[in-house]
């Protein structure tokens, strides 16, 4: 594999920092961090350029808070200046390099892919090959983000990048978490670090284990086969690979089952050979939103909230659900258009 150098000067250039600033602020123009930064925007970006050039830049302290949906977890938040600008500056240059490493079966946080690309790919496989997709192995990784090993992650990054200054900067960001493992949920770069951590596992699945039907969204993994025993053997190999090479563990709730009888619960949908439906929890949430909208029909907030769910419904078989929820409501004609 060819390693790439001479990247650091591109990352820290003033042109790239200004571009990163313009990208990082999208949708956040009224946020406190952006408004404070804009008081001395040019001075701040010049100071950031000098700090990166002299390698005196240090990741700021995190503001840590908890969220409880869909599950309890710690979220790490960095200030807009300088950290989020630096993260976007890094991605402006490194994103095309990192995307080139990923297999076609990786869908999380990649431009032009995402949830609905995964949906279309899985639906296509189920519709075109009933026998080859009779059984499903469904698994995810135990505490994935908090257990990513820093040294292993740095080694994976160094497989493609040889610029020592870039490796120093990425190492600074990775080690900003006090422990020797874990990347902070909420960091812009963390989602790409997570993808990179499993990138060569994806290649192993496809090129060594020769799996045609494989999908990964973050740490949520689906493998299809015509043979249940075959999937059991694969699970043993996956456990061994993750334990020995990445110091990760498969969560105990893994499942091997016939698709026909249970459906594949993946990226918010449940997939069968003949149809796709919304995950039950998403349907329940949508029903609650519609009920609230009927009580307060003038509330624009509820209108926008329901509209966001419509995007989910367009990618599955939801005619009956649409009729039950939207028939005889003020939204019916708008949504059906």
N, C-alpha and C positions, 0 to 999 in steps of 0.2 A: 504494500500500500504506500502510495506516494504521500510524504508528509509535506505540509505547506508552511512556509516561513514568510518573513517580511510583511507581517500583518499589523504590528503594533502601531506604527506610524500612521497607518490608515485609520485605525480605531480612535487615536487621540487627536487627530487633526481637527482644527477648528471648524472646518466645513462639515465634518462628520458629527461633531458635537452639536452644531446648530441644527443639523438634520435630525439628530436624536432628540433634541429638545422639542422640535416641531411635532415629531411622531408621539413622543411620550405624553404630550399635553392634550392629545385628542380626546374629547369628551370630558376633560378635567379643567376647563378654562376658569371655572369659578372656584376651584378647590383652593384651600388655604396655601398649600405648598407652592402652587403655580403663581398665585398672586404675590407671595413674598419674594419668590425668585425673580419675577418680572420687574421688581423695583430696581434691581441691579443686574439685569439679565446679561449684558455684554461683559461686565466686570466679572460676574460669576463664572461664565463660560471660559473666559481667559484664565482665571485662577484655576479652574478645573483642568484645563489643558496643561498648565505649568505643573500642577500636582501630579498628573499622570506622566508627564514627561520626566519629572525628577523622581518618580516612583515613591512619592510621599503620600499618595492617596491611601486612605483607609476606609473600609466600609463603616458606615455610621451605626450607632446603636439602634436596635430594633424596638419598635413599639409592638408588644405582644398582647393579643386579645383572643378570646375564645369565640367560636361559633358552635352552634348546636344542631344545625341542619345542613346536610342530611345526617351527619353524625358529629359528635363532639370532637373538636380538634383545635390546636393552637395555630393562629394565623400571625405571621411575622410581617410587619409593615415598615418600610424604609421611607425616609423623606424624599420628596420629589427631587430636590437638589441636595447633594450631587448624585445620589445613588441611582435613582431611576433613570436619569439621563445617561449615566455610565452604562447601565444594563442595555439600554436601547442602542447606544453607540457600539457596544460589543456585538449585538445582534445584527446591526446594519451590515457588518462585515462578515461575521461568522455564520449567519443563518444559512446561506446557500451552501457553505462547506458542510455544515452539519446535516442539512437535509439530504445531501448526496449520500450520506452513510445509511440512512434509514431504508428499510425495505418498503415495498408497496403496501404491506399489510399493517403499517403503523399509522394511526389516525389521529392521535391526540396532539393538539396545539401545533398543527402544521398547516400553513397557508394552502388553501385549495383543497383541503381534506376535511377532517372533522367528523362529527357524529353522523351526518347524513351521507357522507361518502362511505362510511362503514356500513350504514344501513343498506345502501344500494348494492354494495359488494356481497354482503351476506345474503340478501334476498336473491341475487342472481345465482349464487351457488346453490341455494336450496331449491330454486325453481328449475335449475338445469340438470341437477344430478341427485335424484332422490336416494338412490342406493349408496352413493359415495358419501352422503351426508346423513346417514341414518342415525348415527350416534354422536353425542357431543361430550367433550371434556370442557368443563367450565371451571376456571380457577382465578384467584387473584392472590396478591402477595401480602403477607402479614406486615402491617405498619411500614408500607413501602417507603414513603418520603423520609420518615424518621430513622430508617435503618440503612440508608445509602451510605456506604463506606467512603470516606473522603479520599483515602489513598488509592482505592480502586478506581474511583471516578476520575481522579487526576491522571492515572495511567491510561484510562480509556480516551480521555481528551488528547493526551500526548501521542496516541496512535496516529492521529491525523494532523496535529499541529506541532510544529517544532520551534516556533518563535518563543524564545525563553521569556521575553517580556510579557507576551500574551499569557503564557502559562503562569507567570507571577501574578498577573491581575486576576485571572480566573481562580487561582489558588487563594488569593486574598478574599475573594467573594465566597468561595466554598468554605473556608476556615473561619468565616465570620460567625458561624455557629460554634459555641464553645466546645461542644463534644466532638469527638473524632468521627462521628457518623451523623447522618441526617442532613437534608437540605430543607431550608425553611419554606413551608407552604405560604404562598403570598408573594414571594420573590418572582420577578418577571423571568429571570434566568433559570429558576428552579424547575419549571416545567420542561425546559430543554435539557437540563442536566438529567432529569428523570428519564426522558426519552433516550438520551445517549447511554445511560447506564444499562439499558436493556437492548440497545441497538445490535450488539454482536450476539446476544441471545436470540434475537429475531433471525439473524443470518444462520445461526446454528440450527434453528428449527427448520428453516427453509432449505438449506444447502447440505446439511449433514443428516438430519432426520427426514428430509424430503417430504415435508408436509405441504400439500396443495391447499388445504382448507384451514387457514390460520388467520386470526385477527387479534390485534392488540390495541386497546385504547387505554393509555397510561399503564396501570398494572392489572387491568381487567383483560383476561385472555380467554379466547374461544378456539378450540380445535375440533374439527369434524372428521369422521371416519365411517367406514362401513362395518367396523369391527370393534366391539366393546373391549375385548381382550387386548387388542392393539393399543387402545387408548390407555389402558391400565399400565402397560409396559412403558408407554411414552411418559406417563406421569412419574414413574420411578426415575427415568432419565432426567426429566425436568427438575425434579427435586435435587438430584445429585449435582446437576449443572449449577443451579441457583445457590445451593449450599457451598459448594467448593470454589466456585469462581467469583461469585458476587456477594457471598455472605448474606443471602436472603432466604426466607422461608415461605413456602406455600401455605396460605391460610387453611385452617382445618375444614373449612366449609366447601372444599372442592367437590364437584359432582361429575359423574359419568352417567348418562341417561339417554333413552331413545327420544329423539326430537319430536316424533309424532305424538307422543303421549304427554309431554311436559312443555315443550317450547323452550327457546333459548332466551333467557332474560339478559339483555345486553344493550348498553347505551340508551336506556330508557324505553326500550321496546321489548316485546316478546315475539319471537320469530317461529313460525311453523313453515312447512313446505307449501302450504296452500294460502297462507295469509300472514299478516303482521298486525299486531295490536299494541296499543299503548300499555306501558307498565301500570299496574293497578294503582300505585301510589301517585302517579302523575294524573291519572283519571280522577282520583279522589280530590286532589288539589285543584284541578280544573273545575270540578263540580262545585266546590266551595266558592271559587271565584265567581262563577256564574250566579250562584245563589245570592252572593253579596251584591252583585250588579243589579239584580232584580229589585233589591231593596233600596238601592240608591242609583237610579238610572241616569242621573246627571253627572256622576263622578267620572271624570276623564281618567283618573288613576286606574279604576277597575277596567275601563275600556282598553287601555294599553296593556294591562296585565293579561286579559283574555286574548288579545291579539297575539301575544307572544306564544301562547299555547297553540294557536292555530297553525303555526309553523311546524309543531310536532305532529299535528293530526294529518297534515298534507302528505306525510311520508308513510302512512299506514292505512289499513282498512278500517275506517272510522265512520262510515255512513250512519250506522245505527246510533253511535255515540253522538254524532253531530245533531241528528234529529232529536234525540232525547234532551240534549242540553240547550240547543239554540232555537228549536222550533217555537214559534209564537213569542219570541223575545225581540227587543228593539235591534239586536245585533244580527238577526237572521239574514236579512237581505245583504248587508255589508259583507258578512263572512262568506256567503255563498257566491258572491262575485269574486 
